[in-house]
Amino acid sequence: MRQFNAQKLKADIMYEARVVGMPGGTSKPIAEKVAAAVEKWIQKRSAVTVEDINKRVSIEIEQYSPNLSYVYRNRGKII
């Protein structure tokens, strides 16, 4: 069983933000807010899958950047 890692999530979000050309000064606060929201969301559930987490991350990112949300949701796919 894997544990949720907020630091890894922040790094993943910031990486994808660089892909869409978002500056680090913008992506870091977004990554921190999204990771905190997802961590809070996870605590209310007895079990979650990686797919559940990825979907929630995409929903949370959407508030800040629809482009980043799209790229995060489709990472690993040819788009």
N, C-alpha and C positions, 0 to 999 in steps of 0.2 A: 504494500500500500504506500503510495506516495503522499507526502505532506505538501500542503500549499506553501509556496515560497514567495512572499511579497517582493523580496529583492529581485528575484529572477523575473517576476512579472514586470516590475518597473523597467528592468534592463530590456526586456522584450519589447515593451511599448516604446521605449526611447529608440531602440533600433529601427522599428517600423516607422517611427516618426521621422527619422533621418531619411528613410527611403522616400517618403513623400515630400521631403525638403523642409520639414519643420525645424526651426532653430532649437538648439538645446535649452535655451532659456524659456522657451514656450513648452517644450515637451516634458521637461522634468516635473513641473508642478502638475501637469495633467497626469503623468504616470503615477505620481504620489497620491493624487486624489482618487484615481481609478483603483489603484491597489488597495487603498484603505476601504473604499466602498465594497470591493469584491471580498476582501477579508471579512468585513462586517456581515455581508450577505452569506458567506460560507458558514459563519458561526451559528446561524439560525437553522442550519440543515444538518441532518444526521449523516447524510452521505451525498457526495457530488461526484460527477465524472469530469474528466478533462474537457469533454465537449460542453458540459454545463458551464464550466468556468469560462471557457473561450467565448461562449455565447453571452455570458454576463459581462465579460470584459468589453466585448463589442458594443453592447447596449450602453455601458457606462461611458465609453469613449465617444459615442455618437453625440453626446451632449456638448462636447468640446470641439470635435472635428469629424464631420461625416466622411471626409476622405481617409483619414487615419482609421476610422472604424471599418471602412470598406477594405482597406489593405490588410488590417489585422485579421478580419473575418476570413479573408481569402488567402492568407499567407500559406505558402506551400503549394498553391495551385497556380496554374498558368492563367494570368489575367491580362 
